[in-house]
Amino acid sequence: MRIHGFQKLTLLDYPEHLAATVFTGGCNFRCPFCHNSELLCPGEDVPTISEEEVFTHLRKRKGMLQGVCITGGEPTLQSDLTEFIRKVKELGYLVKLDTNGFRPDVVEQLIEQGLLDYVAMDIKASPENYALATGVPGIDLKPVKQTVEFLKEGKIPYEFRTTVVKGIHATEEFEIIGAWLAGSTAYYIQSYKHSDNVLSPHMCEEYTRGELEDIASIMRKYVDKVVLRGVE
């Protein structure tokens, strides 16, 4: 698998678990606010990490770490993702997958095979605003909606989350997002933070905490558990 980053310990990526995080390369979206832009189309200048390095660490940390987060880029684009996760599960770890939801077939198969324990799906925007938020003109939302509906069946724990960006999102569109995700178990509002790796920083600004609290109030009309994440 194309691994371009490995965080050996995280207290944040997998809720209520000590975990390690694997960053895969390649993505089918071009979100203007993406903070891992170097992973979208990683070239030869982006270092790779061998699977053996990852598994050596996981074997050493058995009994200390509880889970492995697989993020990106977009992990479901990796042709050998299933094989990689199977090896992780054989070591006794829980597996969390981060995904944009554009490959529902992969997500569904992994869950049906018992290879995932938690899924975090990015909801980029309201359906009408997805093209801007993903940087993909004319994007087909059927796969994304299919993944949402499948996760809402509750076969495993999951969360939906949105990185909220002034310049991309309007406060009122969260009424639409709320209605779309109504009945979901958890929704996280992530604050956009500027960094040198953001894909299109000229399009993006941060919301204030008060503005994010207003958005959370809207979402709580539709989802019981709504949490601000990464907000100071």
C-alpha positions in Angstrom: 0.0 0.0 0.0 1.2 3.5 -0.7 2.0 4.9 2.7 3.3 8.4 2.9 3.0 9.1 6.6 3.0 7.2 9.9 2.1 8.7 13.3 3.1 6.2 15.9 0.8 7.5 18.6 -2.3 9.6 18.6 -4.8 10.4 21.3 -7.1 12.2 19.0 -7.7 10.3 15.7 -9.6 7.3 17.2 -12.1 8.5 19.8 -11.4 7.0 23.3 -8.5 4.8 22.0 -4.7 5.0 21.9 -3.9 4.5 18.2 -1.4 4.9 15.4 -2.3 6.6 12.1 -1.3 5.6 8.6 -1.5 8.2 5.8 -2.1 6.9 2.3 -1.4 8.7 -0.9 -3.7 9.8 -3.6 -7.2 11.4 -3.6 -10.0 11.8 -6.0 -11.1 15.2 -4.5 -9.4 18.5 -4.6 -10.9 20.3 -1.6 -9.6 23.9 -1.4 -9.2 23.6 2.4 -7.3 20.3 2.3 -4.4 20.4 4.7 -2.7 17.2 3.3 -2.3 18.6 -0.2 1.0 17.0 -0.6 -0.7 13.6 -0.5 -3.2 14.3 -3.3 -0.8 13.3 -6.1 2.4 12.4 -4.2 5.5 12.5 -6.4 8.9 11.1 -5.9 9.8 13.9 -3.6 7.2 12.7 -1.0 8.8 10.0 1.2 7.2 6.6 1.4 7.1 4.3 4.4 7.2 0.5 4.0 4.5 -1.7 5.3 7.2 -3.6 7.2 8.1 -0.5 9.2 4.5 0.0 10.2 4.0 -3.6 11.2 7.3 -3.8 13.1 6.0 -0.9 15.2 2.6 -2.4 15.6 4.1 -5.7 16.8 6.2 -3.9 19.3 3.3 -1.9 20.7 0.8 -4.8 21.1 -0.9 -4.4 24.4 -0.2 -0.7 24.5 -1.9 0.6 21.3 -5.5 -0.3 20.8 -6.2 0.8 17.2 -4.9 1.8 13.8 -6.4 4.8 11.9 -6.1 4.7 8.1 -6.5 8.1 6.5 -5.2 10.0 3.5 -5.5 11.1 0.8 -8.4 8.7 0.3 -7.7 5.2 1.5 -10.4 3.5 -0.5 -8.4 4.2 -3.7 -5.7 1.8 -2.5 -6.1 -1.6 -4.4 -4.5 -3.5 -1.5 -6.4 -1.8 1.3 -8.3 -5.0 2.2 -5.1 -7.0 2.5 -3.4 -4.4 4.6 -6.3 -4.1 7.0 -6.5 -7.9 7.3 -2.9 -7.9 8.5 -3.6 -5.2 11.0 -6.6 -7.2 12.4 -4.5 -10.3 12.6 -2.3 -8.5 15.1 -5.4 -7.8 17.3 -5.9 -4.1 16.6 -9.1 -2.2 16.0 -9.3 -0.4 12.7 -10.7 3.1 12.0 -11.2 4.2 8.4 -11.4 7.9 7.3 -13.1 8.3 4.0 -14.8 10.8 1.7 -17.5 8.2 1.0 -17.1 8.2 -2.8 -16.5 4.4 -2.9 -19.4 2.9 -1.1 -18.6 -0.6 -2.5 -15.3 -0.6 -0.7 -16.7 0.7 2.6 -19.6 -1.8 2.5 -17.3 -4.8 1.7 -14.8 -4.0 4.5 -17.6 -3.7 7.0 -19.4 -6.9 5.8 -16.1 -8.7 6.1 -15.7 -7.6 9.7 -12.5 -5.6 8.9 -13.6 -2.2 10.2 -14.5 -1.1 13.7 -15.2 2.6 13.2 -15.7 4.8 10.2 -15.3 8.6 10.0 -16.8 10.0 6.9 -16.2 13.6 5.7 -19.4 15.5 4.7 -17.8 18.2 2.6 -20.9 20.5 2.3 -24.5 20.5 1.5 -25.3 18.6 -1.7 -25.7 21.8 -3.6 -22.3 23.0 -2.5 -20.3 19.8 -3.0 -18.7 20.8 -6.3 -17.1 23.9 -4.7 -16.1 22.1 -1.5 -14.5 19.1 -3.3 -13.0 21.0 -6.2 -14.7 18.5 -8.6 -17.1 20.3 -11.0 -20.2 18.2 -11.8 -19.5 15.7 -9.1 -21.9 12.7 -8.9 -23.2 12.6 -5.4 -24.9 9.2 -5.7 -21.9 7.3 -4.2 -21.6 9.7 -1.3 -25.3 9.5 -0.5 -25.1 5.7 -0.7 -22.3 5.6 1.9 -24.2 7.9 4.2 -27.3 5.7 4.1 -25.2 2.6 4.6 -23.4 4.0 7.7 -26.7 5.2 9.1 -27.8 1.6 9.3 -25.4 1.4 12.3 -23.7 -1.9 11.6 -20.5 -0.4 13.2 -19.8 2.8 15.1 -19.4 5.8 12.8 -19.2 9.6 12.7 -19.9 12.2 10.1 -17.7 15.3 10.2 -17.3 18.6 8.4 -14.4 20.9 8.3 -16.1 24.3 8.4 -14.5 27.0 6.2 -15.6 30.6 5.8 -15.5 31.2 2.0 -16.8 27.7 1.3 -19.6 27.2 3.8 -22.5 29.4 4.7 -24.1 29.0 8.1 -27.6 28.5 6.7 -26.5 25.5 4.6 -26.2 23.5 7.8 -30.0 23.3 7.9 -29.7 21.3 4.7 -26.8 19.2 6.0 -28.7 18.6 9.2 -31.8 17.4 7.4 -29.6 15.1 5.2 -27.9 13.5 8.2 -31.0 13.5 10.5 -30.9 10.5 12.9 -27.2 10.0 12.7 -25.3 8.9 15.8 -22.6 11.6 15.8 -21.5 14.7 13.9 -18.3 16.6 14.5 -17.7 20.2 13.5 -14.0 20.7 12.7 -12.5 24.2 12.6 -10.5 25.1 9.6 -7.0 26.0 10.5 -4.6 27.7 8.0 -1.3 26.0 7.3 1.3 26.1 4.5 0.0 22.8 3.2 -3.6 24.1 2.5 -4.4 23.5 -1.2 -6.1 26.9 -1.9 -5.6 29.1 1.1 -6.9 32.3 -0.7 -10.4 30.7 -0.7 -10.4 29.9 3.0 -10.9 31.7 6.3 -11.6 30.5 9.9 -14.9 30.8 11.6 -14.9 32.1 15.2 -15.8 29.8 18.0 -19.1 31.7 18.5 -20.0 31.2 14.8 -19.1 27.5 15.1 -21.3 27.2 18.2 -24.2 28.7 16.1 -23.6 26.0 13.5 -23.6 23.3 16.3 -26.9 24.6 17.5 -28.4 24.2 14.1 -27.1 20.6 13.8 -28.4 19.6 17.2 -31.9 19.9 15.9 -31.1 16.9 13.7 -28.3 14.9 15.4 -28.2 14.2 19.2 -24.4 14.2 19.5 -22.8 17.2 17.9 -19.2 18.1 19.0 -16.8 20.9 18.2 -13.4 19.5 17.4 -10.1 21.4 17.2 -11.7 24.6 18.4 -9.8 26.8 20.9 
